[in-house]
Amino acid sequence: MVKPLHRKHITTPTRCNSMMTQPPGHWSVFKQIIADHWDEFKHAHPRYRTSYYDGLVAKRLACGNPEQMGDVEYRCLQCGQGTHRVAMSCQSSLCLRCAKVSVDNWVSQVSKMLHEGVIYRHIILTVPAMFRTTFSHNATVVLSALMRCGVQCLDDVFSEVRGKPLQGGDIAVLHTHGRNGHDHPHRHLLATSGGYDGQGERWEPLHYLPYELLRRTWQWHLLSMVRKTLATDAVNQLVDGCFRKYPNGLVPNVQKGQVPSQSQSVARYVAQYVVSPPIAVRRIDRYDGERVTDHYRSHRTERVERETVDVDTCIGRMVQHTVPKGFKRIRYDGVQATKTFAKGKSMIHDALAKVEGVVKGAVKIMARLTYRQRYEQSTGRDPLICPHCRGEMGVWRLWHPTYGVIYDEGEVIKRGTYASTAQRAGP
């Protein structure tokens, strides 16, 4: 029986999430599509012949391979026979498997950034179809500006309704695609239904949002941003045409009432809309080497639609939605800003105490799932229980292809053994 003489709590690096060494077949479908056709796709689309995209693809193809990504080896510290090897994940934006983990992590993160006692609404701010090509060709500069212009829009609406300056808050996520993977940039907001009155030091709840005002305000902010950011004659003509085509403003989507119900988590509710790849792995039905068939639920018909496209189109729909390097797809604004969240939380708590009859929102903290929990949810088996003695396995060895062996429990045991038996030197 192996009994370690020296044992420390080992935590695997947070930037290298674990995954199963041998993923199930359906997880590797898109990986096979990329491996078979990436070179010809680059040849047909020169804009993707960059080291950035090559790096994303290389990480995606290496995902799940312990020799290329590194691995964590677990071993039973009771009998020494049970072992379990876990490869590091790639965390590439092209990896459909890692996207599932991103959803779970996002839910955990967001659920901790909600203010108890504040009602939240799910708001979608859209971009007209006539601007989608312009946004796609100027993504580097336009997408950041798009994220910023929504913040002032909501504050202006709140202030107009109450007749006084208010600061609301939102957690904003940029979504660049529709359900079928087509280019469709829009912002999902998890927004406070109200704002903080700095002069009165009180929270001003809004029990409704005037839809017409939101339409006009969002149109003005969006088109003003586009005109200022790109500043070309062609864009100015496009903006003028949009004002003429939509005289009553643009169409946002506002979830009615409180989000969510008392029994739900607001973060889990909105995660299904915002943190997802253009084509989820479960939606790929067939790949024959040349064509890909997938399904999606259509917004227009509210029915499940099936579509078969060539591999060039399939890869293009995935790659076109990778945001520029360093771009933050999720932003925290106003009273939700991460830098001032703790201060704002105390401020809002005190302000809410002055308001009678405020209905508390359903804020449920969602714990971040570990690799062990995700594995057990997926397979029904605890991967770190020894099949021989039913004891619990612990981290035995941690290896990275660049840094080598980061931790080795065997070496720790040896050093502990030698230290305990070595003859002490004299004074």
Solvent accessible surface area in square Angstrom, and as a share of the most:
residue,aa,sasa,rsa
1,M,165,0.74
2,V,55,0.32
3,K,139,0.59
4,P,37,0.24
5,L,112,0.56
6,H,78,0.35
7,R,95,0.35
8,K,123,0.52
9,H,169,0.76
10,I,37,0.19
11,T,97,0.56
12,T,35,0.20
13,P,41,0.26
14,T,104,0.60
15,R,142,0.52
16,C,13,0.08
17,N,28,0.14
18,S,9,0.06
19,M,12,0.05
20,M,28,0.13
21,T,28,0.16
22,Q,147,0.66
23,P,42,0.26
24,P,53,0.33
25,G,58,0.56
26,H,102,0.45
27,W,46,0.16
28,S,40,0.26
29,V,39,0.22
30,F,1,0.01
31,K,55,0.23
32,Q,91,0.41
33,I,0,0.00
34,I,0,0.00
35,A,59,0.46
36,D,69,0.36
37,H,14,0.06
38,W,16,0.06
39,D,110,0.57
40,E,101,0.45
41,F,3,0.01
42,K,36,0.15
43,H,145,0.65
44,A,61,0.48
45,H,61,0.27
46,P,84,0.53
47,R,135,0.49
48,Y,10,0.04
49,R,128,0.47
50,T,58,0.34
51,S,101,0.65
52,Y,69,0.26
53,Y,31,0.12
54,D,53,0.28
55,G,31,0.30
56,L,17,0.08
57,V,6,0.04
58,A,58,0.45
59,K,85,0.36
60,R,7,0.03
61,L,60,0.30
62,A,8,0.06
63,C,5,0.03
64,G,7,0.07
65,N,52,0.27
66,P,12,0.07
67,E,111,0.50
68,Q,103,0.46
69,M,32,0.14
70,G,0,0.00
71,D,6,0.03
72,V,0,0.00
73,E,38,0.17
74,Y,21,0.08
75,R,70,0.25
76,C,0,0.00
77,L,21,0.10
78,Q,89,0.40
79,C,32,0.19
80,G,19,0.18
81,Q,118,0.52
82,G,1,0.01
83,T,74,0.43
84,H,31,0.14
85,R,106,0.39
86,V,0,0.00
87,A,0,0.00
88,M,6,0.03
89,S,10,0.06
90,C,7,0.04
91,Q,82,0.36
92,S,5,0.03
93,S,66,0.42
94,L,1,0.00
95,C,2,0.01
96,L,6,0.03
97,R,27,0.10
98,C,10,0.06
99,A,21,0.16
100,K,106,0.45
101,V,22,0.13
102,S,53,0.34
103,V,24,0.14
104,D,7,0.04
105,N,28,0.14
106,W,10,0.03
107,V,1,0.00
108,S,4,0.02
109,Q,90,0.40
110,V,0,0.00
111,S,1,0.00
112,K,112,0.47
113,M,27,0.12
114,L,9,0.04
115,H,2,0.01
116,E,87,0.39
117,G,5,0.04
118,V,1,0.01
119,I,35,0.18
120,Y,5,0.02
121,R,19,0.07
122,H,8,0.04
123,I,1,0.00
124,I,28,0.14
125,L,0,0.00
126,T,33,0.19
127,V,2,0.01
128,P,13,0.08
129,A,66,0.51
130,M,60,0.27
131,F,0,0.00
132,R,68,0.25
133,T,87,0.51
134,T,25,0.15
135,F,3,0.01
136,S,32,0.21
137,H,132,0.59
138,N,52,0.27
139,A,28,0.22
140,T,100,0.58
141,V,80,0.46
142,V,0,0.00
143,L,9,0.04
144,S,27,0.18
145,A,6,0.04
146,L,0,0.00
147,M,1,0.01
148,R,148,0.54
149,C,16,0.09
150,G,0,0.00
151,V,38,0.22
152,Q,93,0.41
153,C,0,0.00
154,L,4,0.02
155,D,23,0.12
156,D,52,0.27
157,V,0,0.00
158,F,1,0.01
159,S,28,0.18
160,E,114,0.51
161,V,44,0.25
162,R,93,0.34
163,G,68,0.65
164,K,70,0.30
165,P,98,0.62
166,L,11,0.05
167,Q,87,0.39
168,G,2,0.02
169,G,5,0.05
170,D,3,0.02
171,I,2,0.01
172,A,0,0.00
173,V,3,0.02
174,L,0,0.00
175,H,16,0.07
176,T,10,0.06
177,H,10,0.04
178,G,15,0.15
179,R,81,0.30
180,N,33,0.17
181,G,0,0.00
182,H,85,0.38
183,D,40,0.21
184,H,43,0.19
185,P,4,0.03
186,H,13,0.06
187,R,0,0.00
188,H,8,0.04
189,L,0,0.00
190,L,4,0.02
191,A,0,0.00
192,T,1,0.01
193,S,6,0.04
194,G,0,0.00
195,G,0,0.00
196,Y,28,0.11
197,D,8,0.04
198,G,49,0.47
199,Q,166,0.74
200,G,37,0.36
201,E,99,0.44
202,R,84,0.31
203,W,4,0.01
204,E,15,0.07
205,P,20,0.13
206,L,6,0.03
207,H,135,0.60
208,Y,133,0.51
209,L,23,0.11
210,P,34,0.22
211,Y,86,0.33
212,E,89,0.40
213,L,33,0.16
214,L,0,0.00
215,R,46,0.17
216,R,120,0.44
217,T,20,0.12
218,W,0,0.00
219,Q,11,0.05
220,W,149,0.52
221,H,21,0.10
222,L,0,0.00
223,L,0,0.00
224,S,41,0.26
225,M,19,0.09
226,V,0,0.00
227,R,85,0.31
228,K,175,0.74
229,T,48,0.28
230,L,28,0.14
231,A,71,0.55
232,T,65,0.38
233,D,111,0.58
234,A,74,0.57
235,V,13,0.07
236,N,46,0.24
237,Q,129,0.57
238,L,51,0.25
239,V,0,0.00
240,D,58,0.30
241,G,15,0.15
242,C,0,0.00
243,F,73,0.31
244,R,178,0.65
245,K,131,0.56
246,Y,64,0.24
247,P,101,0.64
248,N,93,0.48
249,G,0,0.00
250,L,5,0.03
251,V,83,0.48
252,P,3,0.02
253,N,87,0.45
254,V,29,0.17
255,Q,70,0.31
256,K,178,0.76
257,G,40,0.39
258,Q,62,0.28
259,V,6,0.03
260,P,5,0.03
261,S,62,0.40
262,Q,119,0.53
263,S,102,0.66
264,Q,86,0.38
265,S,9,0.06
266,V,2,0.01
267,A,0,0.00
268,R,100,0.36
269,Y,38,0.14
270,V,3,0.01
271,A,1,0.01
272,Q,121,0.54
273,Y,73,0.28
274,V,3,0.02
275,V,26,0.15
276,S,45,0.29
277,P,23,0.14
278,P,11,0.07
279,I,5,0.02
280,A,12,0.10
281,V,17,0.10
282,R,190,0.69
283,R,30,0.11
284,I,20,0.10
285,D,66,0.34
286,R,147,0.54
287,Y,48,0.18
288,D,57,0.30
289,G,24,0.23
290,E,106,0.47
291,R,124,0.45
292,V,1,0.00
293,T,25,0.14
294,D,3,0.02
295,H,43,0.19
296,Y,37,0.14
297,R,117,0.43
298,S,11,0.07
299,H,123,0.55
300,R,206,0.75
301,T,37,0.22
302,E,101,0.45
303,R,160,0.58
304,V,70,0.40
305,E,48,0.22
306,R,160,0.59
307,E,44,0.20
308,T,76,0.44
309,V,22,0.13
310,D,71,0.37
311,V,9,0.05
312,D,52,0.27
313,T,47,0.28
314,C,1,0.00
315,I,0,0.00
316,G,17,0.16
317,R,19,0.07
318,M,4,0.02
319,V,0,0.00
320,Q,64,0.28
321,H,8,0.04
322,T,13,0.07
323,V,24,0.14
324,P,36,0.23
325,K,171,0.72
326,G,66,0.64
327,F,28,0.12
328,K,135,0.57
329,R,68,0.25
330,I,47,0.24
331,R,57,0.21
332,Y,34,0.13
333,D,26,0.14
334,G,19,0.18
335,V,6,0.03
336,Q,0,0.00
337,A,25,0.20
338,T,78,0.46
339,K,197,0.83
340,T,72,0.42
341,F,23,0.10
342,A,82,0.64
343,K,154,0.65
344,G,6,0.06
345,K,105,0.44
346,S,65,0.42
347,M,55,0.24
348,I,2,0.01
349,H,131,0.59
350,D,85,0.44
351,A,2,0.01
352,L,25,0.12
353,A,85,0.66
354,K,110,0.46
355,V,22,0.13
356,E,165,0.74
357,G,74,0.71
358,V,39,0.22
359,V,87,0.50
360,K,128,0.54
361,G,8,0.08
362,A,12,0.09
363,V,34,0.19
364,K,115,0.49
365,I,101,0.51
366,M,42,0.19
367,A,83,0.65
368,R,114,0.42
369,L,38,0.19
370,T,73,0.43
371,Y,24,0.09
372,R,64,0.24
373,Q,84,0.37
374,R,39,0.14
375,Y,23,0.09
376,E,75,0.34
377,Q,133,0.59
378,S,84,0.54
379,T,68,0.40
380,G,67,0.64
381,R,124,0.45
382,D,31,0.16
383,P,1,0.01
384,L,15,0.08
385,I,37,0.19
386,C,0,0.00
387,P,91,0.57
388,H,112,0.50
389,C,56,0.33
390,R,167,0.61
391,G,15,0.14
392,E,101,0.45
393,M,11,0.05
394,G,10,0.09
395,V,12,0.07
396,W,31,0.11
397,R,78,0.29
398,L,6,0.03
399,W,59,0.21
400,H,26,0.12
401,P,58,0.37
402,T,102,0.60
403,Y,138,0.52
404,G,26,0.25
405,V,74,0.43
406,I,87,0.44
407,Y,33,0.12
408,D,35,0.18
409,E,0,0.00
410,G,15,0.15
411,E,77,0.35
412,V,12,0.07
413,I,30,0.15
414,K,100,0.42
415,R,148,0.54
416,G,19,0.18
417,T,50,0.29
418,Y,141,0.54
419,A,78,0.60
420,S,85,0.55
421,T,102,0.59
422,A,66,0.51
423,Q,174,0.77
424,R,221,0.81
425,A,101,0.78
426,G,61,0.58
427,P,191,1.20
